[in-house]
Amino acid sequence: MHRICHWPRSERPREKLLQRGPSALSDAELLAILLRTGVTGKTAVDLARDLLTDFGGLRPLLEADRQRFCSHHGLGDAKFAQLQAVLEIARRHLQEQLYRGGTLENPEATRQFLSSRLRHLPYEVFACLFLDNRHRLIDFEELFRGTIDGASVHPREVVRRALHHNAAAIILAHNHPSGIAEPSRADVQLTRRLVESLSLVDIRVLDHVVVGDGCGVSFAERGLI
């Protein structure tokens, strides 16, 4: 089997990316660039294709824990560390976009950021985006963690953190590890309690985003706030 360096230049993943841009590459080709090398009898692209098949796609591979990831032939701690670094860079890039973007007028960018932080977690997390009076991002915090069935959210702590940041407004968020983003009755009741508690200190709740697979659900867009 020929090594990738023996392929025509236009077909090599790295050269193809430089010539045509990353969107022109398949999942396997992008993964091959990260892997850099294959194993005996397989190029990096062949290895990438096998991994995508074994894990069931790109997302399960990217979200695999260290033990499962490193148990596959051709992978190990070094590649796991590289992958985690790439994912964290992507998350921080999205967060910096929110910090630099002025007022949070782009709900889709907000959902993308929240999804990048919460979607892959196997347990439920409740988080907040704290905003100033011009709706610019002050900070993002994960406030409560729970099991796959839910998290206990304490309004007093949410109010305390909002006052700590001197926030004028807040966007609430939590994930559904099941992948189904449809808000539950408990989600609606909790949101009402938080709106009432925060209104006592003149802090507006602009939205509550439920993160699942695909696009998150916005309470504001549903008319629930």
Sequence and secondary structure as in RCSB ss.txt:
>XXXX:A:sequence
MHRICHWPRSERPREKLLQRGPSALSDAELLAILLRTGVTGKTAVDLARDLLTDFGGLRPLLEADRQRFCSHHGL
GDAKFAQLQAVLEIARRHLQEQLYRGGTLENPEATRQFLSSRLRHLPYEVFACLFLDNRHRLIDFEELFRGTIDG
ASVHPREVVRRALHHNAAAIILAHNHPSGIAEPSRADVQLTRRLVESLSLVDIRVLDHVVVGDGCGVSFAERGLI
>XXXX:A:secstr
   GGGS GGGSHHHHHHHH GGGS HHHHHHHHH   BTTB HHHHHHHHHHHHTSHHHHHT  HHHHHTSTT 
 HHHHHHHHHHHHHHHHHHHHHHHHT B   HHHHHHHHHHHHTT SS EEEEEEE TT BEEEEEEEEE BTTB
    HHHHHHHHHHTT SEEEEEEE TTS     HHHHHHHHHHHHHHHTTT EEEEEEEE SSS EEHHHHT  
